[in-house]
Amino acid sequence: MDTEGIKLFVLAADKLNISAAGRELGMPPAVASARLAKLEKAVGADLLHRSTRKVALSTEGAEFLPFAREILAQENAAMAAMGFGNEHVSGTLRFTASSTFAQQYIVPLVPAFLEKYPGINLDLRLSDMELDLIQGSFDLALRDSVLPDSNLKARQLADDVRVFCASSDYLAKWGTPEHPVDLHSHQLIAFKSQATITLAGPKGEKGQFNPRGSQNRLIIDDGSSYKIATMAGAGVAIHSLWSVHQELSEGSLVRVLPDYRMGAEPALWLVYPKSNALSAKVRVFIDFLVERIGQKPPWMT
């Protein structure tokens, strides 16, 4: 049943004025009248008698009114149980994310979040090996791509710019590649299952590059170790800007092929199970991360 229509009816019954009740709910008079008529059609009775000068409850309306109030009370109780409209959101939130990203950007924010929401407990499962959201009974996950799972929804946290980089020692020994083709004569480092990527050049030219080609001698599945190996001079690697922006600024890593971009730049997504209503504990955590990280990503400044 249309709870907004019921809310309109209760207000109109209290005020004996449909237009005033509609205004309180942000409805123009015509919309309020149509909404009330729709409710009356659903219950099969005229709930209010209208005339040019006044509005009065019908007999059926008077009988329906206490039930209407109870429906709204039950809706409010249900929403309160989920934390909506309640500053004291509570419950345990299970969250999984890349350990590398979480160490840099999420874990330092945890004390502020727990202080703001003392009723929420965080169960953080951090790993650069992607954990299954549904099988692991997670409320929320951070991903660098939207999963093609129809049981999931996603909200973008931030852009995830990828860059080629290497250490200055490596480039001094092996030279600096000027074109993607030059990478075939270089040592490459790949991060776990990196696939072939499309590159777009400064003049619009496009080409493909496989970081796991024949010249690749090192594959790593841990983000921190992947960055350490690059800094140690093991080869040229593709890193997320969020991971290496500080090292690029300090000069411990050097950007390579800066004029070339990934054909389809990925993004960081907050992914959660599809449901009719997003639970309050998940909603406030998403909003917190978007406010603290997404609105002004530290690696983009």
Backbone as CSV, one residue per row, in Angstrom:
resi,resn,N_x,N_y,N_z,CA_x,CA_y,CA_z,C_x,C_y,C_z
1,MET,0.843,-1.192,0.000,0.000,0.000,0.000,0.884,1.250,0.000
2,ASP,0.394,2.307,-0.624,1.143,3.560,-0.779,1.232,4.294,0.558
3,THR,2.376,4.168,1.241,2.504,4.807,2.556,2.536,6.331,2.459
4,GLU,3.023,6.878,1.336,2.984,8.331,1.173,1.545,8.808,1.066
5,GLY,0.699,8.031,0.386,-0.721,8.363,0.312,-1.385,8.286,1.675
6,ILE,-0.979,7.267,2.453,-1.520,7.136,3.809,-1.080,8.310,4.667
7,LYS,0.171,8.700,4.533,0.681,9.849,5.290,-0.092,11.115,4.933
8,LEU,-0.382,11.287,3.641,-1.164,12.427,3.186,-2.562,12.394,3.790
9,PHE,-3.181,11.223,3.797,-4.529,11.094,4.369,-4.549,11.450,5.851
10,VAL,-3.573,10.946,6.607,-3.534,11.235,8.048,-3.370,12.737,8.295
11,LEU,-2.467,13.366,7.545,-2.282,14.815,7.700,-3.541,15.577,7.305
12,ALA,-4.179,15.157,6.208,-5.400,15.834,5.766,-6.514,15.663,6.788
13,ALA,-6.590,14.482,7.408,-7.602,14.245,8.439,-7.347,15.115,9.667
14,ASP,-6.084,15.315,10.000,-5.743,16.162,11.150,-6.015,17.634,10.866
15,LYS,-5.678,18.060,9.648,-5.801,19.474,9.300,-7.160,19.808,8.692
16,LEU,-7.868,18.762,8.222,-9.096,18.951,7.450,-8.838,19.909,6.292
17,ASN,-7.690,19.695,5.667,-7.282,20.550,4.542,-6.289,19.745,3.694
18,ILE,-6.734,19.318,2.527,-5.898,18.468,1.674,-4.719,19.249,1.114
19,SER,-4.950,20.486,0.692,-3.873,21.286,0.112,-2.771,21.551,1.132
20,ALA,-3.165,21.881,2.373,-2.173,22.147,3.419,-1.377,20.884,3.744
21,ALA,-2.058,19.716,3.769,-1.367,18.465,4.018,-0.382,18.171,2.894
22,GLY,-0.813,18.432,1.664,0.065,18.213,0.524,1.294,19.101,0.570
23,ARG,1.109,20.365,0.928,2.253,21.298,0.997,3.276,20.815,2.016
24,GLU,2.797,20.269,3.126,3.709,19.784,4.158,4.562,18.618,3.654
25,LEU,4.004,17.878,2.679,4.736,16.749,2.106,5.410,17.106,0.789
26,GLY,5.353,18.400,0.422,6.000,18.840,-0.806,5.228,18.525,-2.070
27,MET,3.900,18.376,-1.943,3.062,18.064,-3.103,2.222,19.265,-3.494
28,PRO,2.169,19.609,-4.763,1.228,20.633,-5.232,-0.204,20.153,-4.985
29,PRO,-1.175,21.069,-4.868,-2.564,20.676,-4.590,-3.099,19.614,-5.541
30,ALA,-2.828,19.750,-6.841,-3.356,18.785,-7.804,-2.767,17.393,-7.573
31,VAL,-1.481,17.350,-7.244,-0.823,16.073,-6.987,-1.374,15.438,-5.711
32,ALA,-1.577,16.254,-4.677,-2.120,15.755,-3.416,-3.522,15.187,-3.617
33,SER,-4.341,15.891,-4.387,-5.699,15.422,-4.648,-5.685,14.096,-5.403
34,ALA,-4.798,13.996,-6.404,-4.712,12.760,-7.176,-4.175,11.612,-6.326
35,ARG,-3.223,11.900,-5.445,-2.641,10.865,-4.570,-3.691,10.331,-3.611
36,LEU,-4.496,11.228,-3.072,-5.551,10.811,-2.153,-6.614,9.995,-2.881
37,ALA,-6.964,10.412,-4.093,-7.943,9.657,-4.888,-7.433,8.251,-5.192
38,LYS,-6.142,8.130,-5.438,-5.540,6.818,-5.693,-5.653,5.922,-4.463
39,LEU,-5.418,6.486,-3.281,-5.548,5.717,-2.044,-6.993,5.272,-1.837
40,GLU,-7.924,6.180,-2.076,-9.341,5.836,-1.908,-9.753,4.722,-2.863
41,LYS,-9.220,4.741,-4.058,-9.512,3.670,-5.016,-8.933,2.347,-4.528
42,ALA,-7.760,2.401,-3.896,-7.111,1.181,-3.404,-7.899,0.560,-2.254
43,VAL,-8.452,1.397,-1.361,-9.205,0.863,-0.217,-10.675,0.665,-0.549
44,GLY,-11.124,1.219,-1.676,-12.505,1.021,-2.107,-13.521,1.843,-1.361
45,ALA,-13.117,3.026,-0.887,-14.068,3.888,-0.162,-13.590,5.333,-0.200
46,ASP,-14.559,6.264,-0.109,-14.210,7.680,0.036,-13.809,7.922,1.479
47,LEU,-12.591,8.371,1.685,-12.095,8.588,3.046,-12.394,9.995,3.549
48,LEU,-12.498,10.937,2.634,-12.781,12.327,2.987,-13.909,12.844,2.106
49,HIS,-14.815,13.616,2.728,-15.835,14.323,1.965,-15.300,15.708,1.635
50,ARG,-15.338,16.086,0.360,-14.850,17.408,-0.045,-16.023,18.264,-0.500
51,SER,-15.902,19.525,-0.194,-16.809,20.515,-0.764,-15.977,21.744,-1.081
52,THR,-16.577,22.741,-1.674,-15.816,23.943,-2.027,-15.350,24.693,-0.783
53,ARG,-15.979,24.424,0.343,-15.647,25.216,1.546,-14.968,24.413,2.640
54,LYS,-15.124,23.091,2.664,-14.520,22.342,3.768,-14.268,20.889,3.395
55,VAL,-13.472,20.243,4.243,-13.162,18.820,4.118,-13.560,18.155,5.429
56,ALA,-14.184,16.992,5.337,-14.601,16.272,6.543,-14.318,14.791,6.373
57,LEU,-14.064,14.110,7.479,-13.863,12.665,7.452,-15.174,11.962,7.127
58,SER,-15.103,10.984,6.270,-16.261,10.121,6.043,-16.298,9.064,7.136
59,THR,-17.399,8.320,7.181,-17.500,7.239,8.171,-16.382,6.221,7.943
60,GLU,-16.174,5.888,6.659,-15.104,4.936,6.336,-13.733,5.515,6.677
61,GLY,-13.574,6.833,6.455,-12.317,7.479,6.781,-12.028,7.442,8.266
62,ALA,-13.057,7.658,9.083,-12.886,7.622,10.537,-12.514,6.222,11.004
63,GLU,-13.073,5.200,10.329,-12.749,3.824,10.687,-11.333,3.449,10.249
64,PHE,-10.924,4.004,9.112,-9.606,3.669,8.560,-8.476,4.422,9.254
65,LEU,-8.779,5.596,9.820,-7.736,6.475,10.363,-6.843,5.802,11.400
66,PRO,-7.378,5.082,12.425,-6.456,4.463,13.398,-5.560,3.406,12.775
67,PHE,-6.076,2.701,11.771,-5.234,1.712,11.082,-4.139,2.408,10.267
68,ALA,-4.503,3.554,9.662,-3.520,4.320,8.906,-2.399,4.808,9.815
69,ARG,-2.765,5.277,11.001,-1.743,5.736,11.959,-0.843,4.558,12.362
70,GLU,-1.424,3.377,12.531,-0.647,2.210,12.929,0.313,1.785,11.814
71,ILE,-0.140,1.876,10.562,0.734,1.548,9.425,1.952,2.453,9.415
72,LEU,1.724,3.760,9.630,2.843,4.707,9.649,3.759,4.467,10.836
73,ALA,3.172,4.105,11.979,3.982,3.828,13.169,4.860,2.602,12.934
74,GLN,4.288,1.580,12.283,5.059,0.374,12.000,6.181,0.661,11.003
75,GLU,5.889,1.514,10.023,6.931,1.890,9.054,8.068,2.616,9.761
76,ASN,7.718,3.553,10.651,8.750,4.296,11.386,9.574,3.360,12.267
77,ALA,8.878,2.367,12.889,9.589,1.424,13.753,10.545,0.564,12.935
78,ALA,10.095,0.143,11.751,10.945,-0.677,10.891,12.171,0.101,10.433
79,MET,11.966,1.365,10.035,13.087,2.185,9.582,14.046,2.482,10.728
80,ALA,13.487,2.681,11.925,14.342,2.938,13.089,15.196,1.715,13.404
81,ALA,14.601,0.527,13.231,15.348,-0.708,13.484,16.523,-0.844,12.536
82,MET,16.378,-0.294,11.321,17.458,-0.322,10.344,18.392,0.866,10.507
83,GLY,18.051,1.775,11.432,18.921,2.907,11.701,18.559,4.182,10.980
84,PHE,17.531,4.170,10.119,17.170,5.378,9.389,16.443,6.334,10.328
85,GLY,16.810,7.607,10.210,16.193,8.608,11.070,16.683,8.519,12.494
86,ASN,17.750,7.760,12.700,18.271,7.544,14.046,19.754,7.865,14.049
87,GLU,20.151,8.829,14.853,21.560,9.209,14.911,22.403,8.079,15.494
88,HIS,21.773,7.182,16.284,22.526,6.123,16.939,22.453,4.851,16.097
89,VAL,23.042,4.914,14.905,23.093,3.750,14.031,23.951,2.691,14.703
90,SER,23.506,1.436,14.622,24.242,0.390,15.329,24.364,-0.857,14.461
91,GLY,25.220,-1.769,14.919,25.409,-3.035,14.232,26.870,-3.240,13.842
92,THR,27.186,-4.455,13.426,28.529,-4.785,12.948,28.547,-4.733,11.432
93,LEU,29.505,-4.004,10.880,29.631,-3.860,9.434,30.854,-4.636,8.970
94,ARG,30.624,-5.617,8.098,31.719,-6.427,7.537,32.133,-5.806,6.211
95,PHE,33.401,-5.397,6.142,33.911,-4.668,4.985,35.196,-5.313,4.505
96,THR,35.301,-5.529,3.196,36.533,-6.072,2.627,37.083,-5.113,1.581
97,ALA,38.406,-5.004,1.559,39.057,-4.075,0.635,40.486,-4.520,0.403
98,SER,41.099,-3.950,-0.629,42.527,-4.156,-0.870,43.298,-3.695,0.365
99,SER,44.160,-4.558,0.869,44.927,-4.182,2.059,45.836,-2.992,1.767
100,THR,46.367,-2.924,0.549,47.266,-1.826,0.193,46.542,-0.494,0.240
101,PHE,45.350,-0.424,-0.360,44.580,0.822,-0.341,44.108,1.132,1.076
102,ALA,43.620,0.118,1.769,43.072,0.339,3.110,44.132,0.864,4.073
103,GLN,45.345,0.333,3.999,46.407,0.789,4.888,46.702,2.269,4.693
104,GLN,46.646,2.713,3.440,46.979,4.108,3.151,45.834,5.071,3.420
105,TYR,44.597,4.647,3.132,43.509,5.631,3.100,42.324,5.334,4.010
106,ILE,42.060,4.073,4.333,40.866,3.765,5.116,41.169,3.578,6.595
107,VAL,42.157,2.747,6.900,42.468,2.476,8.312,42.776,3.757,9.096
108,PRO,43.516,4.738,8.534,43.739,5.979,9.293,42.462,6.747,9.622
109,LEU,41.374,6.476,8.891,40.108,7.166,9.140,39.212,6.424,10.129
110,VAL,39.564,5.181,10.449,38.706,4.353,11.296,38.401,4.995,12.653
111,PRO,39.396,5.552,13.374,39.071,6.162,14.668,38.009,7.258,14.559
112,ALA,38.097,8.092,13.529,37.117,9.173,13.365,35.730,8.610,13.091
113,PHE,35.655,7.537,12.301,34.348,6.936,12.016,33.754,6.310,13.268
114,LEU,34.558,5.559,14.014,34.054,4.909,15.230,33.628,5.931,16.278
115,GLU,34.312,7.065,16.314,33.920,8.124,17.253,32.593,8.757,16.831
116,LYS,32.403,8.914,15.531,31.173,9.526,15.027,29.981,8.590,15.181
117,TYR,30.224,7.272,15.042,29.136,6.294,15.130,29.500,5.240,16.185
118,PRO,29.324,5.582,17.464,29.748,4.676,18.550,28.962,3.365,18.592
119,GLY,27.823,3.298,17.901,27.045,2.065,17.907,27.467,1.066,16.849
120,ILE,28.393,1.455,15.965,28.818,0.572,14.883,30.157,-0.075,15.208
121,ASN,30.241,-1.374,14.975,31.501,-2.103,15.062,31.944,-2.453,13.645
122,LEU,33.234,-2.317,13.361,33.772,-2.630,12.043,34.508,-3.960,12.071
123,ASP,34.172,-4.829,11.132,34.876,-6.085,10.933,35.560,-5.972,9.570
124,LEU,36.843,-5.603,9.573,37.581,-5.335,8.343,38.368,-6.564,7.920
125,ARG,38.144,-7.019,6.685,38.901,-8.129,6.123,39.681,-7.585,4.925
126,LEU,40.968,-7.337,5.134,41.788,-6.618,4.164,42.777,-7.559,3.508
127,SER,42.682,-7.639,2.185,43.564,-8.542,1.441,43.626,-8.096,-0.012
128,ASP,44.815,-8.217,-0.611,44.932,-7.926,-2.033,44.419,-9.084,-2.885
129,MET,44.086,-10.193,-2.254,43.376,-11.265,-2.933,41.885,-10.988,-2.749
130,GLU,41.161,-10.856,-3.844,39.763,-10.428,-3.793,38.895,-11.482,-3.110
131,LEU,38.166,-11.079,-2.069,37.285,-11.985,-1.345,35.866,-11.874,-1.896
132,ASP,35.167,-12.995,-1.944,33.812,-13.013,-2.498,32.845,-12.304,-1.561
133,LEU,32.128,-11.329,-2.105,31.244,-10.479,-1.299,30.072,-11.270,-0.727
134,ILE,29.443,-12.101,-1.556,28.251,-12.829,-1.123,28.613,-14.009,-0.233
135,GLN,29.553,-14.836,-0.683,29.918,-16.011,0.103,30.539,-15.636,1.439
136,GLY,31.223,-14.501,1.472,31.844,-14.059,2.711,30.911,-13.290,3.618
137,SER,29.650,-13.115,3.200,28.639,-12.379,3.989,29.120,-10.965,4.328
138,PHE,29.734,-10.314,3.345,30.190,-8.947,3.565,29.058,-7.960,3.263
139,ASP,29.026,-6.883,4.027,28.057,-5.812,3.786,28.517,-4.895,2.663
140,LEU,29.848,-4.768,2.514,30.396,-3.784,1.585,31.806,-4.211,1.179
141,ALA,32.175,-3.870,-0.054,33.525,-4.169,-0.532,34.034,-3.015,-1.373
142,LEU,35.340,-2.830,-1.373,35.982,-1.871,-2.273,36.574,-2.652,-3.432
143,ARG,36.242,-2.248,-4.653,36.734,-2.923,-5.847,37.270,-1.891,-6.832
144,ASP,38.216,-2.325,-7.697,38.723,-1.414,-8.725,38.017,-1.649,-10.053
145,SER,36.911,-2.381,-10.018,36.063,-2.549,-11.197,34.680,-2.953,-10.707
146,VAL,33.658,-2.642,-11.516,32.305,-3.051,-11.161,32.139,-4.523,-11.513
147,LEU,31.715,-5.311,-10.554,31.569,-6.732,-10.812,30.334,-7.008,-11.661
148,PRO,30.447,-7.895,-12.626,29.296,-8.203,-13.483,28.329,-9.166,-12.817
149,ASP,27.995,-8.908,-11.572,27.100,-9.767,-10.804,25.787,-9.035,-10.605
150,SER,24.704,-9.620,-11.072,23.409,-8.950,-10.999,22.899,-8.820,-9.568
151,ASN,23.562,-9.488,-8.617,23.144,-9.398,-7.219,23.848,-8.276,-6.475
152,LEU,24.621,-7.454,-7.203,25.394,-6.403,-6.560,25.042,-5.033,-7.113
153,LYS,25.214,-4.018,-6.267,25.108,-2.632,-6.680,26.434,-1.946,-6.350
154,ALA,26.675,-0.774,-6.935,27.955,-0.100,-6.705,27.788,1.406,-6.730
155,ARG,28.641,2.077,-5.959,28.733,3.536,-5.980,30.200,3.900,-6.167
156,GLN,30.484,4.791,-7.117,31.874,5.142,-7.383,32.446,5.964,-6.234
157,LEU,33.630,5.555,-5.798,34.332,6.312,-4.756,35.234,7.359,-5.383
158,ALA,36.033,6.964,-6.385,36.966,7.902,-7.013,37.517,7.286,-8.295
159,ASP,38.104,8.140,-9.131,38.805,7.644,-10.317,40.063,6.892,-9.886
160,ASP,40.462,5.926,-10.694,41.646,5.114,-10.396,42.609,5.214,-11.576
161,VAL,43.358,6.305,-11.639,44.294,6.534,-12.741,45.477,5.578,-12.613
162,ARG,45.850,4.930,-13.737,46.989,4.014,-13.748,48.161,4.663,-14.502
163,VAL,49.376,4.440,-13.997,50.565,5.051,-14.619,51.694,4.018,-14.711
164,PHE,52.532,4.172,-15.750,53.764,3.403,-15.850,54.827,4.101,-15.008
165,CYS,55.622,3.336,-14.281,56.718,3.963,-13.537,57.832,2.946,-13.283
166,ALA,58.983,3.484,-12.914,60.164,2.666,-12.621,61.077,3.485,-11.714
167,SER,62.077,2.835,-11.144,63.030,3.573,-10.318,64.044,4.283,-11.202
168,SER,64.628,5.345,-10.670,65.647,6.077,-11.433,66.864,5.195,-11.690
169,ASP,67.203,4.301,-10.760,68.341,3.396,-10.954,68.072,2.442,-12.123
170,TYR,66.848,1.938,-12.183,66.510,1.037,-13.285,66.619,1.767,-14.621
171,LEU,66.068,2.978,-14.690,66.085,3.731,-15.948,67.514,4.116,-16.341
172,ALA,68.368,4.383,-15.348,69.760,4.703,-15.655,70.466,3.494,-16.277
173,LYS,70.078,2.313,-15.874,70.710,1.086,-16.374,70.125,0.627,-17.709
174,TRP,68.808,0.728,-17.865,68.130,0.161,-19.019,67.624,1.204,-20.014
175,GLY,67.682,2.472,-19.640,67.162,3.516,-20.521,65.681,3.769,-20.276
176,THR,65.221,4.915,-20.775,63.824,5.304,-20.581,63.022,5.034,-21.850
177,PRO,61.982,4.201,-21.772,61.162,3.935,-22.964,60.415,5.197,-23.398
178,GLU,60.403,5.443,-24.701,59.717,6.616,-25.253,58.392,6.245,-25.913
179,HIS,58.221,4.956,-26.201,57.027,4.471,-26.890,56.690,3.098,-26.303
180,PRO,55.399,2.729,-26.285,55.050,1.408,-25.735,55.814,0.254,-26.354
181,VAL,56.183,0.378,-27.636,56.955,-0.690,-28.288,58.289,-0.903,-27.586
182,ASP,58.845,0.184,-27.026,60.138,0.086,-26.345,60.085,-0.831,-25.125
183,LEU,58.889,-1.031,-24.581,58.763,-1.861,-23.383,59.153,-3.312,-23.645
184,HIS,59.136,-3.716,-24.908,59.485,-5.094,-25.236,60.956,-5.393,-24.947
185,SER,61.767,-4.359,-24.802,63.184,-4.577,-24.484,63.476,-4.287,-23.016
186,HIS,62.410,-4.194,-22.199,62.584,-3.884,-20.773,62.106,-5.037,-19.893
187,GLN,62.585,-5.020,-18.653,62.082,-5.932,-17.629,60.727,-5.385,-17.150
188,LEU,59.750,-6.252,-17.009,58.424,-5.821,-16.577,58.018,-6.542,-15.294
189,ILE,57.245,-5.824,-14.477,56.664,-6.412,-13.271,55.151,-6.397,-13.451
190,ALA,54.506,-7.515,-13.195,53.044,-7.590,-13.323,52.420,-7.821,-11.954
191,PHE,51.259,-7.197,-11.754,50.516,-7.389,-10.506,49.479,-8.482,-10.713
192,LYS,49.655,-9.600,-10.075,48.845,-10.827,-10.160,48.305,-11.047,-11.565
193,SER,46.995,-10.917,-11.792,46.416,-11.328,-13.072,46.186,-10.164,-14.033
194,GLN,47.113,-9.210,-14.082,46.960,-8.107,-15.031,46.828,-8.639,-16.454
195,ALA,45.814,-8.146,-17.178,45.550,-8.603,-18.533,46.065,-7.582,-19.535
196,THR,45.926,-7.920,-20.809,46.316,-7.005,-21.874,45.509,-5.717,-21.777
197,ILE,46.176,-4.580,-21.912,45.500,-3.291,-21.806,45.648,-2.520,-23.120
198,THR,44.718,-1.608,-23.353,44.761,-0.747,-24.526,45.323,0.603,-24.125
199,LEU,46.280,1.099,-24.906,46.901,2.387,-24.630,46.517,3.384,-25.718
200,ALA,46.265,4.629,-25.307,45.965,5.712,-26.244,47.099,6.725,-26.187
201,GLY,47.680,7.043,-27.349,48.811,7.956,-27.411,48.408,9.409,-27.542
202,PRO,49.383,10.319,-27.522,49.095,11.766,-27.564,48.456,12.210,-28.876
203,LYS,48.630,11.448,-29.947,48.038,11.808,-31.242,46.808,10.965,-31.560
204,GLY,46.289,10.293,-30.533,45.098,9.488,-30.725,45.364,8.067,-31.171
205,GLU,46.629,7.728,-31.387,46.946,6.370,-31.807,46.697,5.387,-30.663
206,LYS,46.333,4.162,-31.024,46.021,3.162,-30.021,46.850,1.908,-30.251
207,GLY,47.158,1.252,-29.155,47.898,0.009,-29.238,47.624,-0.826,-28.005
208,GLN,48.027,-2.077,-28.040,47.809,-2.972,-26.915,49.138,-3.360,-26.278
209,PHE,49.074,-3.594,-24.987,50.277,-3.942,-24.236,49.922,-5.028,-23.233
210,ASN,50.733,-6.043,-23.178,50.520,-7.157,-22.250,51.605,-7.139,-21.184
211,PRO,51.264,-6.738,-19.942,52.289,-6.682,-18.883,52.796,-8.055,-18.473
212,ARG,52.159,-9.110,-18.988,52.621,-10.461,-18.670,53.200,-11.144,-19.911
213,GLY,53.807,-10.319,-20.775,54.411,-10.850,-21.992,55.691,-11.622,-21.706
214,SER,56.389,-11.966,-22.786,57.577,-12.822,-22.662,58.702,-12.150,-21.884
215,GLN,58.718,-10.800,-21.873,59.792,-10.107,-21.163,59.503,-9.958,-19.665
216,ASN,58.334,-10.445,-19.256,57.978,-10.362,-17.843,58.653,-11.478,-17.060
217,ARG,59.360,-11.105,-15.992,60.056,-12.104,-15.183,59.578,-12.106,-13.738
218,LEU,58.595,-11.228,-13.413,58.177,-11.125,-12.023,56.689,-10.821,-11.935
219,ILE,55.949,-11.658,-11.228,54.518,-11.463,-10.976,54.317,-11.468,-9.464
220,ILE,53.612,-10.460,-8.953,53.424,-10.308,-7.505,51.933,-10.114,-7.219
221,ASP,51.469,-10.716,-6.118,50.046,-10.596,-5.780,49.790,-9.729,-4.548
222,ASP,50.809,-9.034,-4.071,50.666,-8.160,-2.903,51.055,-6.743,-3.305
223,GLY,50.146,-5.785,-3.088,50.366,-4.430,-3.561,51.592,-3.751,-2.985
224,SER,51.823,-3.909,-1.692,52.985,-3.275,-1.070,54.286,-3.849,-1.618
225,SER,54.337,-5.162,-1.774,55.539,-5.809,-2.325,55.744,-5.411,-3.784
226,TYR,54.663,-5.244,-4.489,54.710,-4.823,-5.899,55.376,-3.449,-6.016
227,LYS,54.999,-2.544,-5.121,55.598,-1.208,-5.146,57.066,-1.257,-4.697
228,ILE,57.348,-2.043,-3.687,58.727,-2.157,-3.203,59.641,-2.697,-4.302
229,ALA,59.154,-3.694,-5.045,59.959,-4.268,-6.130,60.233,-3.231,-7.213
230,THR,59.235,-2.397,-7.504,59.424,-1.342,-8.506,60.461,-0.342,-8.021
231,MET,60.368,0.060,-6.768,61.306,1.024,-6.205,62.721,0.440,-6.124
232,ALA,62.808,-0.886,-5.984,64.116,-1.531,-5.870,64.797,-1.726,-7.223
233,GLY,64.055,-1.405,-8.307,64.668,-1.485,-9.626,64.426,-2.776,-10.372
234,ALA,63.366,-3.514,-10.006,63.106,-4.797,-10.668,62.563,-4.631,-12.079
235,GLY,62.047,-3.451,-12.421,61.529,-3.264,-13.764,60.504,-2.151,-13.852
236,VAL,59.841,-2.091,-15.011,58.772,-1.126,-15.249,57.454,-1.769,-14.839
237,ALA,56.590,-0.991,-14.165,55.319,-1.536,-13.680,54.196,-0.527,-13.885
238,ILE,52.975,-1.036,-13.900,51.783,-0.189,-13.957,51.210,-0.112,-12.554
239,HIS,51.133,1.102,-12.022,50.612,1.301,-10.671,49.412,2.243,-10.690
240,SER,48.530,2.068,-9.717,47.495,3.064,-9.488,48.152,4.318,-8.928
241,LEU,47.678,5.471,-9.384,48.253,6.726,-8.910,48.089,6.874,-7.406
242,TRP,46.978,6.332,-6.848,46.780,6.444,-5.403,47.887,5.726,-4.625
243,SER,48.496,4.714,-5.262,49.524,3.932,-4.574,50.885,4.594,-4.613
244,VAL,51.203,5.322,-5.695,52.582,5.787,-5.904,52.713,7.305,-6.015
245,HIS,51.642,8.052,-5.791,51.734,9.505,-6.016,52.790,10.146,-5.118
246,GLN,52.946,9.656,-3.901,53.934,10.244,-2.996,55.352,9.918,-3.461
247,GLU,55.568,8.680,-3.905,56.895,8.273,-4.383,57.263,9.026,-5.665
248,LEU,56.262,9.283,-6.517,56.522,10.077,-7.725,56.884,11.511,-7.355
249,SER,56.206,12.055,-6.358,56.487,13.422,-5.924,57.879,13.534,-5.305
250,GLU,58.266,12.497,-4.551,59.570,12.518,-3.876,60.722,12.147,-4.821
251,GLY,60.397,11.495,-5.938,61.432,11.112,-6.889,61.963,9.706,-6.730
252,SER,61.444,8.944,-5.762,61.899,7.564,-5.612,61.347,6.675,-6.722
253,LEU,60.305,7.137,-7.389,59.814,6.508,-8.612,59.688,7.584,-9.681
254,VAL,59.860,7.169,-10.935,59.790,8.098,-12.061,58.690,7.620,-13.000
255,ARG,57.861,8.545,-13.415,56.794,8.170,-14.333,57.363,7.932,-15.728
256,VAL,56.903,6.863,-16.369,57.342,6.471,-17.707,56.149,6.568,-18.662
257,LEU,56.431,6.971,-19.913,55.377,7.121,-20.920,54.207,7.973,-20.400
258,PRO,54.500,9.169,-19.897,53.440,9.990,-19.287,52.373,10.465,-20.270
259,ASP,52.684,10.445,-21.578,51.708,10.908,-22.565,50.732,9.821,-22.995
260,TYR,50.917,8.623,-22.479,50.032,7.519,-22.861,49.052,7.219,-21.728
261,ARG,47.803,6.987,-22.100,46.746,6.728,-21.126,46.125,5.363,-21.402
262,MET,45.591,4.770,-20.349,44.842,3.530,-20.526,43.591,3.829,-21.341
263,GLY,43.249,2.937,-22.239,42.089,3.159,-23.096,40.809,3.367,-22.312
264,ALA,40.645,2.650,-21.224,39.463,2.799,-20.363,39.951,2.868,-18.924
265,GLU,40.048,4.090,-18.404,40.553,4.251,-17.037,39.569,3.620,-16.048
266,PRO,40.065,2.778,-15.158,39.184,2.161,-14.164,38.819,3.151,-13.067
267,ALA,38.012,2.696,-12.145,37.602,3.524,-11.010,37.538,2.644,-9.772
268,LEU,37.489,3.288,-8.624,37.310,2.588,-7.359,35.822,2.615,-7.024
269,TRP,35.274,1.442,-6.716,33.841,1.313,-6.473,33.588,0.717,-5.101
270,LEU,32.557,1.229,-4.446,32.053,0.624,-3.217,30.885,-0.258,-3.629
271,VAL,31.049,-1.557,-3.452,30.104,-2.543,-3.969,29.374,-3.197,-2.804
272,TYR,28.064,-3.382,-2.959,27.265,-3.981,-1.885,26.153,-4.834,-2.475
273,PRO,25.640,-5.787,-1.698,24.573,-6.654,-2.207,23.330,-5.848,-2.553
274,LYS,22.694,-6.234,-3.630,21.466,-5.557,-4.052,20.353,-5.877,-3.064
275,SER,19.625,-4.855,-2.667,18.477,-5.040,-1.779,17.530,-3.875,-1.981
276,ASN,16.345,-3.990,-1.444,15.365,-2.921,-1.612,15.743,-1.687,-0.798
277,ALA,16.424,-1.899,0.311,16.808,-0.771,1.157,18.238,-0.969,1.640
278,LEU,19.071,0.035,1.471,20.445,-0.014,1.941,20.442,0.206,3.448
279,SER,21.032,-0.722,4.195,21.018,-0.598,5.654,21.763,0.662,6.080
280,ALA,21.341,1.207,7.204,21.882,2.488,7.665,23.379,2.403,7.949
281,LYS,23.831,1.277,8.515,25.261,1.164,8.851,26.119,1.208,7.582
282,VAL,25.629,0.599,6.503,26.359,0.641,5.241,26.268,2.027,4.619
283,ARG,25.083,2.605,4.676,24.876,3.932,4.081,25.793,4.969,4.702
284,VAL,25.905,4.981,6.039,26.721,6.010,6.687,28.209,5.774,6.436
285,PHE,28.606,4.495,6.290,30.026,4.217,6.013,30.373,4.644,4.591
286,ILE,29.492,4.359,3.642,29.712,4.801,2.268,29.805,6.323,2.219
287,ASP,28.844,7.001,2.845,28.849,8.471,2.843,30.123,9.017,3.478
288,PHE,30.578,8.371,4.549,31.800,8.799,5.242,33.009,8.677,4.326
289,LEU,33.137,7.540,3.628,34.282,7.340,2.741,34.244,8.288,1.548
290,VAL,33.054,8.505,0.998,32.932,9.434,-0.126,33.306,10.844,0.309
291,GLU,32.870,11.234,1.502,33.184,12.582,2.000,34.677,12.736,2.279
292,ARG,35.286,11.742,2.929,36.676,11.863,3.360,37.685,11.530,2.253
293,ILE,37.298,10.683,1.312,38.241,10.259,0.265,37.774,10.687,-1.119
294,GLY,36.524,10.362,-1.435,36.040,10.559,-2.806,35.874,11.981,-3.265
295,GLN,35.464,12.861,-2.359,35.218,14.243,-2.793,36.487,14.966,-3.223
296,LYS,37.602,14.630,-2.574,38.884,15.235,-2.926,39.984,14.199,-2.702
297,PRO,40.139,13.251,-3.646,41.129,12.192,-3.458,42.526,12.751,-3.206
298,PRO,43.200,12.295,-2.164,44.531,12.826,-1.823,45.536,12.676,-2.952
299,TRP,45.396,11.617,-3.759,46.367,11.385,-4.833,46.136,12.254,-6.059
300,MET,45.045,13.032,-6.068,44.756,13.900,-7.203,45.119,15.349,-6.915
301,THR,45.643,15.642,-5.734,45.973,17.025,-5.383,47.380,17.373,-5.828
